[in-house]
Amino acid sequence: MENLGYIATFFIILSFMAQDLRNLRLLNLMGTILFLIYAILTHQKPLIAVNGFVAVVHFYNLLVDTQPGRFSSKWKIGDWF
């Protein structure tokens, strides 16, 4: 059971190394789903809540974001302000 948590952690960490936002979301979604399964199996309600919410947000953004090039490697954090 604990190995599932480590595998989920691996995907979350790997997602932070992604250069493309879509890849980041996909990798993070995989880790989030694994953490959600882990939380359900171990009855950890706070983890179920946060990972369930994050999974929905990633899934929604992956489905809705159809604008090509919207988030490219040229995008900078300063563009938010």
Secondary structure, 3 states (H helix, E strand, C coil): CHHHHHHHHHHHHHHCCCCCHHHHHHHHHHHHHHHHHHHHHHCCHHHHHHHHHHHHHHHHHHHHCCCCCCCCCCCCHHHHC
